[in-house]
Amino acid sequence: MDSKQTVRRLAFWSIIIAFGVMGLKYFAYHITGSVALYSDALESVVNVIAAAAAFWAIRVSQKPADRGHPYGHHKAEYFSAVLEGVLIVLAALLILREVWSAWQTPTLIEQPWEGLAVNALAAVVNCGWALILIRAGRRHKSPALLADGQHIMTDVVTSLGVIAGLVGAVLTGWTILDPLLAVIVALNILWQGWHVIGSSLNGLMDMAVDSQEHLRIRDIISNNSKGALEVHDLKTRIAGRAVFIEFHLVVDADMSVGESHVICDRIEEALKADIPGVRITIHVEPDDEAKLPLGTSAVPFA
């Protein structure tokens, strides 16, 4: 199974699992009446919507380039991640509204141990699935899968905190701990939503690869530029799973088009072998366009 099929399959199963976890958490809330468990269940509704949005975005992003989108549809996944961030913030606001009501009229939690056991089961399922999505998102360079996995992992941390706090509330009889935990859940969700939105906006703004990856690209180009005189103006940008690379390649003014093309092909093949899904643009220039003193055996970068 190729990378695209793997990403689509995981995105589809994310919807199914999100529905299952949501059902477990709402059942835990139903039998306990806990506002903290309600807040945890409400975040699961966001998980379902986010999983569906991620599945749609991944399918769109994998469409081939066309006349209207000559560079492809890779950035569709970032829109899904931004939507997920907005939904997370909305869920936090709804939780705070519910907390206000519970704060005014605190009530005892019914069937606490049964509800906590059901919620713990949902947390275990979520944790396993989040780890799978995060690893797959990084391996296949899928912002939508990665954002979904990170959000679910935050949900796991939230659930563990809620479970621990409610155990304390049941043992001590302090009913105020229930809405207090819900407030902590809401603040944690707000932080996660801001993080998801911020990282997605960076992708929409054509963020470059990190410095370590930039140096690795430079090394690949240098090691495969035999016959060229200089490389300068190296630029990169990330769009979903695709990495775009462009630079200027300085060659001897007397070199033929065919000879310079051989050098370009060699560099492109090396980059494609090391960076799946890379898109490369090379602008060939004569030696009078060099930015550094020439004459060294290695290909210098300007």
ZAMARGU-4260 file (C-alpha; in steps of 0.2 Angstrom, whole numbers, plus 5000, padded with zeros to 4 digits):
<rodrens>
0) 5000/5000/5000 | 5007/5017/4995 | 5009/5032/5006 | 4993/5041/4999 | 4982/5025/5002
5) 4989/5023/5020 | 4985/5041/5024 | 4967/5040/5017 | 4964/5024/5026 | 4970/5031/5043
10) 4960/5046/5040 | 4944/5036/5037 | 4947/5025/5052 | 4949/5040/5063 | 4931/5045/5060
15) 4925/5027/5065 | 4936/5027/5081 | 4931/5045/5085 | 4912/5040/5085 | 4916/5025/5096
20) 4926/5036/5109 | 4912/5049/5109 | 4899/5036/5113 | 4909/5029/5127 | 4912/5046/5135
25) 4894/5052/5133 | 4889/5036/5141 | 4901/5040/5156 | 4893/5057/5157 | 4875/5050/5156
30) 4877/5038/5171 | 4887/5050/5182 | 4880/5068/5178 | 4898/5074/5180 | 4901/5091/5171
35) 4920/5087/5170 | 4915/5071/5161 | 4903/5081/5150 | 4917/5093/5145 | 4928/5078/5140
40) 4913/5071/5130 | 4911/5087/5122 | 4929/5088/5116 | 4925/5071/5108 | 4912/5079/5097
45) 4926/5090/5090 | 4936/5075/5087 | 4923/5068/5076 | 4920/5084/5066 | 4939/5086/5065
50) 4942/5068/5059 | 4929/5070/5045 | 4937/5087/5040 | 4954/5079/5039 | 4947/5064/5028
55) 4940/5077/5016 | 4956/5088/5016 | 4967/5073/5013 | 4957/5067/4998 | 4957/5084/4991
60) 4976/5087/4994 | 4980/5070/4985 | 4972/5076/4969 | 4984/5078/4955 | 4988/5096/4948
65) 4976/5103/4936 | 4974/5119/4925 | 4967/5129/4939 | 4979/5122/4952 | 4996/5119/4943
70) 5006/5117/4959 | 4993/5104/4966 | 4981/5104/4981 | 4993/5100/4995 | 4988/5115/5006
75) 4970/5108/5008 | 4976/5099/5024 | 4981/5115/5032 | 4963/5121/5030 | 4957/5106/5039
80) 4969/5109/5053 | 4964/5127/5055 | 4946/5121/5056 | 4950/5109/5069 | 4958/5123/5079
85) 4943/5134/5078 | 4932/5119/5083 | 4943/5116/5098 | 4941/5134/5104 | 4922/5133/5102
90) 4921/5117/5112 | 4931/5126/5126 | 4919/5140/5126 | 4904/5128/5127 | 4912/5119/5142
95) 4915/5135/5151 | 4896/5139/5149 | 4892/5122/5157 | 4904/5125/5171 | 4895/5141/5176
100) 4879/5132/5178 | 4887/5118/5188 | 4897/5130/5199 | 4880/5138/5204 | 4872/5122/5208
105) 4885/5108/5212 | 4878/5091/5213 | 4885/5074/5219 | 4891/5062/5205 | 4881/5047/5203
110) 4889/5030/5199 | 4906/5037/5199 | 4917/5021/5198 | 4907/5014/5183 | 4908/5031/5174
115) 4926/5033/5177 | 4930/5015/5171 | 4921/5019/5155 | 4930/5035/5153 | 4947/5026/5156
120) 4943/5014/5142 | 4940/5028/5130 | 4956/5036/5135 | 4966/5020/5132 | 4958/5018/5114
125) 4962/5037/5111 | 4980/5035/5117 | 4984/5020/5105 | 4976/5029/5090 | 4984/5045/5093
130) 5001/5037/5093 | 4997/5029/5077 | 4992/5045/5069 | 5006/5055/5075 | 5019/5043/5069
135) 5010/5041/5052 | 5008/5060/5050 | 5027/5063/5053 | 5032/5048/5041 | 5020/5053/5027
140) 5021/5072/5030 | 5003/5074/5033 | 4998/5090/5043 | 4980/5084/5044 | 4985/5067/5052
145) 4998/5075/5063 | 4986/5089/5069 | 4972/5075/5072 | 4984/5064/5082 | 4991/5079/5093
150) 4973/5084/5097 | 4968/5067/5102 | 4984/5065/5113 | 4979/5081/5121 | 4962/5073/5124
155) 4970/5058/5132 | 4980/5070/5144 | 4963/5079/5148 | 4954/5062/5151 | 4968/5056/5163
160) 4967/5073/5173 | 4948/5072/5174 | 4949/5054/5180 | 4962/5058/5193 | 4953/5073/5199
165) 4936/5064/5200 | 4943/5050/5210 | 4949/5064/5222 | 4932/5072/5222 | 4923/5055/5226
170) 4935/5051/5240 | 4934/5068/5248 | 4916/5073/5244 | 4922/5090/5238 | 4909/5092/5224
175) 4917/5109/5219 | 4931/5099/5211 | 4920/5093/5197 | 4917/5110/5189 | 4935/5115/5193
180) 4942/5101/5183 | 4931/5106/5169 | 4938/5124/5169 | 4956/5116/5168 | 4950/5105/5154
185) 4943/5121/5144 | 4959/5130/5147 | 4970/5116/5141 | 4958/5114/5125 | 4960/5133/5122
190) 4979/5131/5122 | 4979/5116/5110 | 4967/5125/5098 | 4979/5140/5098 | 4994/5129/5094
195) 4985/5120/5080 | 4979/5136/5072 | 4996/5144/5073 | 5006/5129/5066 | 4993/5128/5051
200) 4994/5146/5047 | 5013/5144/5046 | 5010/5131/5032 | 4998/5142/5023 | 5011/5156/5024
205) 5024/5145/5014 | 5035/5141/5029 | 5053/5136/5024 | 5060/5119/5030 | 5069/5120/5046
210) 5088/5124/5047 | 5094/5106/5049 | 5084/5101/5033 | 5090/5116/5024 | 5108/5111/5027
215) 5105/5093/5022 | 5097/5100/5005 | 5112/5111/5003 | 5124/5096/5005 | 5114/5085/4993
220) 5115/5099/4980 | 5134/5102/4983 | 5138/5083/4982 | 5129/5082/4965 | 5134/5098/4957
225) 5150/5092/4948 | 5153/5103/4933 | 5144/5118/4940 | 5153/5134/4947 | 5141/5140/4960
230) 5124/5138/4968 | 5115/5153/4976 | 5097/5159/4981 | 5092/5142/4988 | 5074/5144/4994
235) 5062/5131/5001 | 5044/5130/5006 | 5032/5117/5013 | 5015/5113/5007 | 5007/5098/5016
240) 5017/5083/5011 | 5026/5092/4996 | 5043/5101/4998 | 5047/5114/4985 | 5065/5119/4981
245) 5072/5132/4970 | 5089/5139/4967 | 5101/5146/4954 | 5115/5136/4947 | 5130/5145/4939
250) 5139/5136/4925 | 5153/5141/4913 | 5146/5153/4900 | 5153/5141/4886 | 5144/5126/4893
255) 5131/5119/4881 | 5112/5117/4886 | 5114/5098/4885 | 5129/5098/4897 | 5120/5110/4910
260) 5104/5099/4909 | 5114/5084/4914 | 5120/5092/4930 | 5102/5098/4934 | 5096/5080/4931
265) 5109/5073/4943 | 5104/5085/4956 | 5085/5082/4954 | 5087/5063/4955 | 5098/5065/4971
270) 5085/5076/4979 | 5070/5065/4974 | 5079/5050/4981 | 5081/5058/4998 | 5065/5069/4999
275) 5049/5060/4993 | 5037/5072/4984 | 5049/5085/4982 | 5046/5098/4968 | 5062/5106/4961
280) 5065/5122/4950 | 5083/5126/4944 | 5087/5142/4936 | 5104/5140/4926 | 5115/5155/4924
285) 5131/5160/4915 | 5147/5163/4926 | 5145/5182/4925 | 5130/5180/4937 | 5141/5172/4951
290) 5140/5180/4968 | 5156/5173/4975 | 5174/5173/4968 | 5175/5157/4958 | 5190/5145/4955
295) 5188/5133/4969 | 5186/5114/4966 | 5170/5113/4977 | 5154/5121/4972 | 5152/5136/4984
300) 5135/5143/4990 | 5132/5161/4989
</rodrens>
